[in-house]
């Protein structure tokens, strides 16, 4: 459970940093879709063996709601908390890096 929390947090933070970094500057906006797509592909390749990849709380919620038996509802908090916390940290990192 700890490895899933750390993985989801770190990968979401890096993903949001890549999104913010590649869409902020006018020069890099042309290659932003490639950078974002490749980053998401890498995130999936890394995290599928660990947590079946979330990075998106809505995707996790949909899977839990339609899963048989309802055994996974107790884990749903993790797939909401980690991506939201990772996104907040990524936003703060980007904001602080612009001030530096």
ROTI-785830 format. One record per atom (N, C-alpha, C): residue number from 1; residue in three letters; atom name; z, x, y. Coordinates in nm, 2 decimals, m for minus. Atoms other than C-alpha are relative to their C-alpha. Layout:
BEGIN
REC  seq  type  atom      up    east   north
REC  NUM   Ala    CA       Z       X       Y
...
//
This chain:
BEGIN
REC  seq  type  atom      up    east   north
REC    1   Unk     N    0.00    0.08   m0.12
REC    1   Unk    CA    0.00    0.00    0.00
REC    1   Unk     C    0.00    0.09    0.13
REC    2   Unk     N   m0.01   m0.09   m0.12
REC    2   Unk    CA    0.08    0.29    0.24
REC    2   Unk     C   m0.14    0.06    0.02
REC    3   Unk     N    0.13   m0.06   m0.02
REC    3   Unk    CA   m0.26    0.45    0.17
REC    3   Unk     C   m0.10   m0.09    0.06
REC    4   Unk     N    0.09    0.10   m0.06
REC    4   Unk    CA   m0.44    0.13    0.25
REC    4   Unk     C    0.03   m0.02    0.15
REC    5   Unk     N   m0.03    0.02   m0.14
REC    5   Unk    CA   m0.25    0.09    0.58
REC    5   Unk     C   m0.05    0.12    0.08
REC    6   Unk     N    0.04   m0.12   m0.07
REC    6   Unk    CA   m0.32    0.45    0.68
REC    6   Unk     C   m0.16    0.00    0.01
REC    7   Unk     N    0.15    0.00    0.00
REC    7   Unk    CA   m0.69    0.43    0.58
REC    7   Unk     C   m0.06   m0.10    0.09
REC    8   Unk     N    0.05    0.11   m0.08
REC    8   Unk    CA   m0.75    0.10    0.75
REC    8   Unk     C    0.02    0.03    0.15
REC    9   Unk     N   m0.03   m0.03   m0.14
REC    9   Unk    CA   m0.58    0.22    1.07
REC    9   Unk     C   m0.09    0.11    0.05
REC   10   Unk     N    0.08   m0.12   m0.05
REC   10   Unk    CA   m0.76    0.56    1.09
REC   10   Unk     C   m0.15   m0.04    0.01
REC   11   Unk     N    0.14    0.03    0.00
REC   11   Unk    CA   m1.10    0.43    1.00
REC   11   Unk     C   m0.04   m0.10    0.11
REC   12   Unk     N    0.03    0.09   m0.11
REC   12   Unk    CA   m1.08    0.14    1.25
REC   12   Unk     C    0.01    0.07    0.13
REC   13   Unk     N   m0.01   m0.08   m0.12
REC   13   Unk    CA   m0.96    0.38    1.52
REC   13   Unk     C   m0.12    0.08    0.02
REC   14   Unk     N    0.12   m0.09   m0.02
REC   14   Unk    CA   m1.25    0.62    1.46
REC   14   Unk     C   m0.12   m0.09    0.03
REC   15   Unk     N    0.12    0.09   m0.02
REC   15   Unk    CA   m1.50    0.33    1.44
REC   15   Unk     C    0.00   m0.05    0.15
REC   16   Unk     N    0.00    0.05   m0.14
REC   16   Unk    CA   m1.39    0.19    1.78
REC   16   Unk     C   m0.02    0.11    0.09
REC   17   Unk     N    0.03   m0.11   m0.08
REC   17   Unk    CA   m1.39    0.53    1.93
REC   17   Unk     C   m0.15    0.03    0.00
REC   18   Unk     N    0.15   m0.02    0.01
REC   18   Unk    CA   m1.75    0.58    1.81
REC   18   Unk     C   m0.07   m0.11    0.08
REC   19   Unk     N    0.07    0.10   m0.07
REC   19   Unk    CA   m1.85    0.24    1.95
REC   19   Unk     C    0.02    0.01    0.15
REC   20   Unk     N   m0.02   m0.02   m0.15
REC   20   Unk    CA   m1.69    0.30    2.29
REC   20   Unk     C   m0.07    0.12    0.05
REC   21   Unk     N    0.07   m0.12   m0.04
REC   21   Unk    CA   m1.82    0.65    2.31
REC   21   Unk     C   m0.15   m0.01    0.01
REC   22   Unk     N    0.14    0.00    0.00
REC   22   Unk    CA   m2.17    0.57    2.22
REC   22   Unk     C   m0.06   m0.11    0.09
REC   23   Unk     N    0.05    0.11   m0.09
REC   23   Unk    CA   m2.20    0.26    2.45
REC   23   Unk     C    0.04    0.02    0.14
REC   24   Unk     N   m0.05   m0.02   m0.13
REC   24   Unk    CA   m2.03    0.40    2.75
REC   24   Unk     C   m0.10    0.07    0.10
REC   25   Unk     N    0.09   m0.08   m0.08
REC   25   Unk    CA   m2.29    0.65    2.88
REC   25   Unk     C   m0.14   m0.06   m0.01
REC   26   Unk     N    0.14    0.05    0.00
REC   26   Unk    CA   m2.64    0.54    2.98
REC   26   Unk     C   m0.09    0.08   m0.10
REC   27   Unk     N    0.09   m0.09    0.08
REC   27   Unk    CA   m2.80    0.84    2.80
REC   27   Unk     C    0.02   m0.02   m0.15
REC   28   Unk     N   m0.02    0.01    0.14
REC   28   Unk    CA   m2.64    0.77    2.47
REC   28   Unk     C   m0.02   m0.14   m0.05
REC   29   Unk     N    0.02    0.14    0.04
REC   29   Unk    CA   m2.71    0.39    2.46
REC   29   Unk     C   m0.12   m0.01   m0.09
REC   30   Unk     N    0.12    0.01    0.08
REC   30   Unk    CA   m3.05    0.45    2.30
REC   30   Unk     C    0.03    0.03   m0.15
REC   31   Unk     N   m0.03   m0.04    0.14
REC   31   Unk    CA   m2.89    0.61    1.99
REC   31   Unk     C    0.13   m0.07   m0.05
REC   32   Unk     N   m0.12    0.07    0.04
REC   32   Unk    CA   m2.58    0.38    1.98
REC   32   Unk     C   m0.01   m0.07   m0.13
REC   33   Unk     N    0.00    0.08    0.13
REC   33   Unk    CA   m2.70    0.15    1.70
REC   33   Unk     C   m0.01    0.10   m0.12
REC   34   Unk     N    0.01   m0.09    0.11
REC   34   Unk    CA   m2.78    0.45    1.48
REC   34   Unk     C    0.14    0.06   m0.03
REC   35   Unk     N   m0.13   m0.06    0.02
REC   35   Unk    CA   m2.44    0.61    1.54
REC   35   Unk     C    0.10   m0.10   m0.05
REC   36   Unk     N   m0.09    0.11    0.05
REC   36   Unk    CA   m2.25    0.28    1.49
REC   36   Unk     C   m0.03   m0.03   m0.15
REC   37   Unk     N    0.04    0.03    0.14
REC   37   Unk    CA   m2.45    0.20    1.17
REC   37   Unk     C    0.04    0.11   m0.10
REC   38   Unk     N   m0.04   m0.11    0.09
REC   38   Unk    CA   m2.40    0.54    1.02
REC   38   Unk     C    0.15    0.01   m0.01
REC   39   Unk     N   m0.15   m0.01    0.01
REC   39   Unk    CA   m2.03    0.54    1.11
REC   39   Unk     C    0.05   m0.12   m0.09
REC   40   Unk     N   m0.05    0.12    0.09
REC   40   Unk    CA   m1.98    0.19    0.94
REC   40   Unk     C   m0.04    0.03   m0.14
REC   41   Unk     N    0.04   m0.04    0.13
REC   41   Unk    CA   m2.17    0.32    0.64
REC   41   Unk     C    0.10    0.10   m0.06
REC   42   Unk     N   m0.09   m0.10    0.05
REC   42   Unk    CA   m1.95    0.62    0.61
REC   42   Unk     C    0.14   m0.06   m0.02
REC   43   Unk     N   m0.13    0.06    0.01
REC   43   Unk    CA   m1.64    0.41    0.66
REC   43   Unk     C    0.01   m0.08   m0.13
REC   44   Unk     N    0.01    0.08    0.13
REC   44   Unk    CA   m1.75    0.18    0.37
REC   44   Unk     C    0.00    0.10   m0.12
REC   45   Unk     N    0.00   m0.10    0.11
REC   45   Unk    CA   m1.82    0.48    0.15
REC   45   Unk     C    0.13    0.06   m0.03
REC   46   Unk     N   m0.13   m0.06    0.02
REC   46   Unk    CA   m1.48    0.62    0.21
REC   46   Unk     C    0.11   m0.10   m0.05
REC   47   Unk     N   m0.11    0.09    0.02
REC   47   Unk    CA   m1.27    0.31    0.20
REC   47   Unk     C   m0.02   m0.10   m0.12
REC   48   Unk     N    0.01    0.09    0.11
REC   48   Unk    CA   m1.42    0.10   m0.08
REC   48   Unk     C    0.08    0.04   m0.12
REC   49   Unk     N   m0.09   m0.03    0.11
REC   49   Unk    CA   m1.24    0.30   m0.35
REC   49   Unk     C    0.15   m0.02    0.03
REC   50   Unk     N   m0.15    0.01   m0.04
REC   50   Unk    CA   m0.91    0.27   m0.16
REC   50   Unk     C    0.04   m0.14    0.02
REC   51   Unk     N   m0.04    0.13   m0.04
REC   51   Unk    CA   m0.90   m0.08   m0.02
REC   51   Unk     C   m0.11   m0.11    0.00
REC   52   Unk     N    0.12    0.09    0.00
REC   52   Unk    CA   m1.24   m0.24   m0.08
REC   52   Unk     C   m0.04   m0.03    0.15
REC   53   Unk     N    0.04    0.01   m0.14
REC   53   Unk    CA   m1.29   m0.20    0.30
REC   53   Unk     C    0.03   m0.13    0.07
REC   54   Unk     N   m0.01    0.12   m0.09
REC   54   Unk    CA   m1.18   m0.43    0.57
REC   54   Unk     C   m0.06    0.03    0.13
REC   55   Unk     N    0.04   m0.04   m0.14
REC   55   Unk    CA   m1.21   m0.29    0.92
REC   55   Unk     C   m0.03   m0.13    0.08
REC   56   Unk     N    0.03    0.13   m0.07
REC   56   Unk    CA   m1.27   m0.66    1.01
REC   56   Unk     C    0.10   m0.10   m0.05
REC   57   Unk     N   m0.10    0.10    0.04
REC   57   Unk    CA   m0.97   m0.90    0.99
REC   57   Unk     C   m0.06   m0.13   m0.05
REC   58   Unk     N    0.06    0.13    0.04
REC   58   Unk    CA   m1.20   m1.20    0.97
REC   58   Unk     C   m0.06    0.01   m0.14
REC   59   Unk     N    0.05   m0.02    0.13
REC   59   Unk    CA   m1.37   m1.06    0.66
REC   59   Unk     C    0.11    0.00   m0.11
REC   60   Unk     N   m0.11    0.00    0.09
REC   60   Unk    CA   m1.04   m1.00    0.49
REC   60   Unk     C    0.06   m0.14   m0.02
REC   61   Unk     N   m0.05    0.14    0.01
REC   61   Unk    CA   m0.92   m1.35    0.57
REC   61   Unk     C   m0.09   m0.09   m0.08
REC   62   Unk     N    0.09    0.08    0.08
REC   62   Unk    CA   m1.23   m1.51    0.43
REC   62   Unk     C    0.01    0.03   m0.15
REC   63   Unk     N   m0.01   m0.03    0.14
REC   63   Unk    CA   m1.19   m1.32    0.10
REC   63   Unk     C    0.13   m0.05   m0.06
REC   64   Unk     N   m0.13    0.05    0.05
REC   64   Unk    CA   m0.82   m1.42    0.07
REC   64   Unk     C    0.00   m0.15   m0.02
REC   65   Unk     N    0.00    0.14    0.01
REC   65   Unk    CA   m0.89   m1.78    0.14
REC   65   Unk     C   m0.08   m0.06   m0.12
REC   66   Unk     N    0.08    0.05    0.11
REC   66   Unk    CA   m1.15   m1.81   m0.13
REC   66   Unk     C    0.03    0.07   m0.14
REC   67   Unk     N   m0.04   m0.07    0.12
REC   67   Unk    CA   m0.98   m1.58   m0.39
REC   67   Unk     C    0.07   m0.10   m0.09
REC   68   Unk     N   m0.06    0.09    0.10
REC   68   Unk    CA   m0.86   m1.75   m0.71
REC   68   Unk     C    0.15    0.03   m0.01
REC   69   Unk     N   m0.15   m0.02    0.02
REC   69   Unk    CA   m0.48   m1.80   m0.74
REC   69   Unk     C    0.08    0.03    0.12
REC   70   Unk     N   m0.08   m0.03   m0.12
REC   70   Unk    CA   m0.38   m1.70   m0.39
REC   70   Unk     C    0.09    0.12   m0.01
REC   71   Unk     N   m0.08   m0.12    0.02
REC   71   Unk    CA   m0.23   m1.37   m0.51
REC   71   Unk     C    0.00    0.10    0.12
REC   72   Unk     N    0.03   m0.10   m0.10
REC   72   Unk    CA   m0.36   m1.18   m0.21
REC   72   Unk     C    0.05   m0.04    0.14
REC   73   Unk     N   m0.05    0.04   m0.13
REC   73   Unk    CA   m0.21   m1.38    0.08
REC   73   Unk     C    0.11    0.08    0.05
REC   74   Unk     N   m0.12   m0.08   m0.05
REC   74   Unk    CA    0.10   m1.16    0.09
REC   74   Unk     C   m0.05    0.14    0.05
REC   75   Unk     N    0.06   m0.12   m0.05
REC   75   Unk    CA   m0.13   m0.86    0.16
REC   75   Unk     C   m0.08   m0.01    0.13
REC   76   Unk     N    0.09    0.02   m0.11
REC   76   Unk    CA   m0.32   m1.02    0.44
REC   76   Unk     C    0.05    0.06    0.13
REC   77   Unk     N   m0.06   m0.06   m0.13
REC   77   Unk    CA   m0.08   m0.90    0.72
REC   77   Unk     C   m0.05    0.14    0.02
REC   78   Unk     N    0.04   m0.14   m0.01
REC   78   Unk    CA   m0.18   m0.55    0.64
REC   78   Unk     C   m0.15    0.02    0.05
REC   79   Unk     N    0.14    0.00   m0.04
REC   79   Unk    CA   m0.55   m0.62    0.69
REC   79   Unk     C   m0.03   m0.06    0.14
REC   80   Unk     N    0.01    0.04   m0.14
REC   80   Unk    CA   m0.48   m0.77    1.03
REC   80   Unk     C    0.07    0.10    0.09
REC   81   Unk     N   m0.08   m0.09   m0.08
REC   81   Unk    CA   m0.22   m0.53    1.15
REC   81   Unk     C   m0.07    0.14    0.02
REC   82   Unk     N    0.06   m0.13   m0.01
REC   82   Unk    CA   m0.40   m0.20    1.07
REC   82   Unk     C   m0.12    0.00    0.09
REC   83   Unk     N    0.11   m0.01   m0.08
REC   83   Unk    CA   m0.73   m0.28    1.23
REC   83   Unk     C    0.03   m0.03    0.15
REC   84   Unk     N   m0.04    0.03   m0.14
REC   84   Unk    CA   m0.57   m0.43    1.55
REC   84   Unk     C    0.07    0.12    0.06
REC   85   Unk     N   m0.07   m0.12   m0.05
REC   85   Unk    CA   m0.34   m0.13    1.58
REC   85   Unk     C   m0.09    0.11    0.02
REC   86   Unk     N    0.10   m0.11   m0.01
REC   86   Unk    CA   m0.62    0.11    1.52
REC   86   Unk     C   m0.09   m0.02    0.12
REC   87   Unk     N    0.09    0.03   m0.12
REC   87   Unk    CA   m0.84   m0.06    1.79
REC   87   Unk     C    0.08    0.02    0.13
REC   88   Unk     N   m0.08   m0.02   m0.12
REC   88   Unk    CA   m0.55   m0.05    2.04
REC   88   Unk     C    0.01    0.15    0.02
REC   89   Unk     N   m0.02   m0.14   m0.02
REC   89   Unk    CA   m0.49    0.32    1.98
REC   89   Unk     C   m0.14    0.06    0.04
REC   90   Unk     N    0.13   m0.05   m0.04
REC   90   Unk    CA   m0.87    0.39    2.00
REC   90   Unk     C   m0.03   m0.03    0.15
REC   91   Unk     N    0.02    0.03   m0.14
REC   91   Unk    CA   m0.89    0.21    2.33
REC   91   Unk     C    0.08    0.08    0.09
REC   92   Unk     N   m0.08   m0.09   m0.08
REC   92   Unk    CA   m0.60    0.41    2.47
REC   92   Unk     C   m0.05    0.14    0.00
REC   93   Unk     N    0.05   m0.13    0.01
REC   93   Unk    CA   m0.75    0.73    2.35
REC   93   Unk     C   m0.12    0.02    0.09
REC   94   Unk     N    0.12    0.00   m0.09
REC   94   Unk    CA   m1.08    0.65    2.52
REC   94   Unk     C    0.03   m0.01    0.14
REC   95   Unk     N   m0.04    0.01   m0.14
REC   95   Unk    CA   m0.91    0.55    2.84
REC   95   Unk     C    0.06    0.13    0.05
REC   96   Unk     N   m0.06   m0.12   m0.04
REC   96   Unk    CA   m0.70    0.86    2.85
REC   96   Unk     C   m0.10    0.12    0.00
REC   97   Unk     N    0.10   m0.11   m0.01
REC   97   Unk    CA   m1.00    1.09    2.77
REC   97   Unk     C   m0.09   m0.01    0.12
REC   98   Unk     N    0.08    0.01   m0.12
REC   98   Unk    CA   m1.19    0.95    3.06
REC   98   Unk     C    0.08    0.05    0.13
REC   99   Unk     N   m0.08   m0.05   m0.12
REC   99   Unk    CA   m0.90    1.03    3.30
REC   99   Unk     C    0.02    0.15    0.00
REC  100   Unk     N   m0.02   m0.15    0.01
REC  100   Unk    CA   m0.87    1.39    3.17
REC  100   Unk     C   m0.12    0.08    0.06
//
